[in-house]
Amino acid sequence: MSRRRTLAIGGVALAVVGGIAWRALPAPGDSPAREAVSRHSPGGTAATTTAPPESAPPPAPAAGEVAPPATLPGSLEGSEPDGAVEADAGGHLIITIELRRLFDHFLAASGEESVATMRARIIAVLHARLPDVAAAEAIAILDRYLAYRDAARRLVPPSSDLRAGLDQIHALRSKMFSPAVVQAFFADEEAATYAALARRDVLTDPSLSPAERDRRLAEIDARTPPAVLAARAAATAPLDELNREAQLRAAGASDQEITAARTAALGADAAARLADLDRAHAAWDARLAQFRAERAAVLADPALGDAERQQRLDDLLARSFTAAERLRVEVLDRIAAGSGRR
């Protein structure tokens, strides 16, 4: 099954906070790998090539390249390479985010395999999926991408200002890649991160009135790419729905009204799954309440000695919950004790 590694909205910010830093880097022309750019035929028709069946033998490595090991590392076992890489009708590479996803699929094995091995795996897939010219262009970008990752790891943020750190990362990308690659590989990610920072500034500004806050948030959304807005909406939809349900329940909504609201917002299948989850939560709460009532009775029984009381408590816990559930009860008891409730 293909594992789609989506880019987290705050991914770049986390990288900056984590300590990547700037060093003097070679200019793009100094790299031994010439960076390929997207070329299209006059008609703009893309000729997409697909991977051969899994039963087909891997292509022989090109001159100067080595064949990757046949055995995949643990992190890639049972997976297929992400990235629907394409060539145009003239046999040249079409640069899209899919190419970066293909790179990142194999680079996820960092720590398990050497850079040379991961590079060999990527090159084998590029040769299998692309004509020779497009594959060579993609390999040039791959080498630039590997150099970029290495340079990013050596960066040091100029200050604690996240926005300045993001500007630094953008400058590094612009230095090491062509505008076409920067746009395809990083544009949505950067737009999402800058928008998240802008929203954070607005939401944490105590001087803004509710109306002014809403106006500024709307302005940020208006200049945010639609794909970024859609990704953010999908990520926050479950929390938004929980908040809306809490408001409905506080207003006295019935179970039928909650189900109708869920169905309208998430669809019938998701509403049914949430209903099953509600029932499971209710059953658990009832079992936990019953256990705690019986435990309180044992603890309050003056006729029991310490040894017998402990034995009864152990027996009650064992017959009330499975081993995994007992761990959960212990955690809930610690949380309750910390908040003064039991």
N, C-alpha and C positions, 0 to 999 in steps of 0.2 A: 504494500500500500504506500502510495506517495505521501511523504510528510511535507506539508506546506509550512514553511517557516515564515510567518508573517512578521513584519517589522513593528515592534512596539512603539507607541506614540512617544514614550519618553526614553527610547533606547539611546539616542545620542546624548541626551542630558546625563544619563547614568554613566555613560562612558567618560564624559568630561569630569564628572564628580569623582569617578573612580581613579583618576590620576593619569590620563593619557596626556602627552606633552609634546611641545614643539621642539624640533631641532632643524638645522639647515638641511634642506633636501635637494637632491638633484633636480634640475629643470626637466620637463617632460622630454626634451630632445636629447638629454644625456643618457636616457635609459637605453640599454641594448635592445630592448624589445620595442619595436615601432608600434605606436598605438593605432589600431584600426578605427575607422569611423564608419558610420552607417551610410551605405550607398543604396540607391534604389534605381531600378530600370526606369526608362521614360514612362512606361505605363504604370509603374508603381506596384506591379504584381509581385506578391511574395510567394516564393516557392518553399514551402515548409517540408523539411525532411524529418522523419520519425526514427526512433531507435529501432534496431532489429529485434526480432523475437528473442526472449530470454534464452532460448535453446541455441541460438546462433553463437558461434565462437566470436570472441572479441576481435576487433581489427588488429592487424599487426602494427606495432608502433612505427612511427615515421623515423627517418634517419636522425640519429642523435637523441632519440627519445627511448625511454625504457618502458617495458610493459609493467602495469601495476600488479601487485599480488592478487591471486585469485580469491583469497579469503578476505571477506569484509571485516572491519573492526566491529566491536559490539554495538556501538552507537548507530551503525548503518545496517545492521542485520535486519532482514525482512523489509527493507525499504527500497524504493525506486528513486532515481535521481529526479529532483524537482527541475523545473525550467524547460519550457517549450521553446528551445532555441530555433531560430529561423534564418534562412538565407533568401535573398530576393531572386528575381528571375535571372539576373546576371551572375548569380553565384556568390554575391557579397553578403556579409553579415548584416542582419537587421538588429540594431542594438536596442534591447528592451530590458525591463526589470527581470524578465525570465532568465536572462544570462547571469545576472547576479545571484538569483535563487539557485541556479545550477551550481555556481561556485560555492555558495554558502552551504549547500547540502553536504558536499564532501568536506568542506573546511570545518564542519561541526565535529569532525573526528580529531581536531587538534588536541594534543595530549595523548592520543592513542597511536597516532601515526606521524611520521616526519612530514615536513612541508613537501619534500620531494615526492613522497609516496602519494600524498593527497593531490599534488599537481599532476602526477602521472594518471591518476584515476580520472580527473577532470578532462585531461587531454584525450584519453581513450574515448570518453563519451562524446566529446566534440568531434573527433574524427568519425565516429559512428553516425552522428546525426547531421553533420554538415558537409557540404562539398569542400574540396581542399582549400580554396581561397578563403572562404568564410571561416573555416576551422583555423587557418593561420591568423586571421584577424582576431578571432576570439582568443587564441592563445596569447597574442600580444597584449590584449586587455587583461587577461588572467595574470600575466606577469606583472603588469602595472598594479593590479588589484592586490596581489601578494605584497608588493613593495609598499603600497599604501597602508595595508594592515600593520606591517612592521613599523612604519613611520608613526602611525597613530598611537601604537603602544608606547612609543618613546616620547610622546608629547607631555608637557606639563601645563596645566591650565594657567593662564596669566593671572587669574585672581579667583575669588570665590563667586564671581558673577557668572552664572550659567550662560547668560546670553553671550558674554564675551568668549566663553569657551566654545560655544556653538559656532560663533563667527570664526574662531580659530580652526575648527574642524572643516568648515566650509572653505576656508582659504587653502587648507591642505588639499582638499579634493580638487579645487580649481587649479591648483599648481600641478597636480599629478595626472589629471584626466582631461580629455577634450570636453567641450561644453555638451556634446551629444551624450557622452557617458555620464557626466555629472547629472544631467537632466533625467536620464533613464534610470540610473542606479539610486539617486539620492533625493530627487526633488520632492517627492511626496513625503518621505521621512522627515526632511528638514522643515517642510511646510507644517507638518503635524506638530513637530516639536516647538517651533517658534509660536504657533497658534496656542499650544498648551501653556507656554510661558506667558503669553499675552493675557490669556484668560485667567491664569493664576494671579497676575498683577491686578487685574480688575476685581476679581472676587475677594482679594485680601486688602483692598483699599478702603479703609473705614470712612474716608471723606465723601464717598460717592453715595448718592441717594439711590433707592431701588430703581427708579426710572432711568437715571443716568447709567447705572450699572448695566441694565438691560440694553440700553442703547449702544454702549460700547461693546458688549458681547455680540450684539447683532452686527456691528461693524467688523469685528474680527471674523465672524462666520462668513460675512459677505466676501472677504478677500481670501478665504481658505478654499483650496481646491475641493470640488464635490466629492472626489474619492476619499479624501481625508475626513470630510464631514460624515460620509457614509460609514467609514470604519469606526469613527468615534461613536456614532449612534448605535452601531451594532455592539460595541464593547460596553456601553453604558445602559443598554436596553433592559437587562435583567434587574439592575439596581433601580432604574427608573420605575419599573413595574412594581418592585417591592415597595417603594415609597408611595406609589399611587394606591396600592392595596392597603397599606397601613392607614392612609387617609380615608379610604372607603370604609374600612372596618371601624375606625374611630367615629365615623359619621353614622354607624349603625347598619352598614350594608350586610345583606344576607349572604349565605354561601352561594346561592344561585346568582346573585348579582356579581359576586367576586368571579365566579366561573365565566359569566358573560363578558366581564371586562377582560379577563385573561384571553378568552377566545378571540375577542376583537383585536387585542394588541399582539398576540403571539401565535394565534392559530389554534385549531381544535386539538391537534396532537400534543402541542406543548402544554395546553391547558389541562389535558387529561393527565400528562406526566406530573404536572404541579399538584393536581388533585391527589394523585397517588402519594406524592411526597408529603402533602398535608396529612393524609391519613397515617402514614408511617410516623411522622412527628408526633401526632396526637396519641398514637398507641405507645410510643416510647415515653412520652410525658406521663401517661397513665401508669405505666409499669414503674417508672422511677418514683412517682408519688406514692404508690402502694408500698414499694420497698422502704422508702423513707419513713412512712407511717409505722410499718412493722418494726423497723430498726429503732425508732423512738420508743416504742413500747418495750422492747427488750432492754434498752438502756435505762428505762425508768422503773424496771421491775426490781423492787428491793429484796426479793427473795433469792436473787441470783448472786452467786459469788463471782469474783473476777474471772476465773478460769471458765466457768460454765457460761457466763455472759459472752465472753469472747468466742467460745465454741458456737453458741447460737448465732452470733453475728456472722461468723464465717459460713455456717451452714445456710443462713438466709441469703447471703451474697451469692453463694455457689448455685443455689437452686433458682435464683431470680434472674441471673444473667450468664451469658457465655463468657469465656475468658477475655475476648476482645471487648465485650460490653463492660466487664468489670473494670478494665483500664479506663474506659470512658467515664464510668461512675466516679472513680477516684479523682479524675481530673475535674469533673463537675463539682465534687465535694470540696476540692481545694479552692476552686474559684468562688464557691459559695462561702467558704470560711474566710477567704480574703475580703469579701464584701460585707461580712458580718451576718450572712444568712446561712442557714443550714437546713 
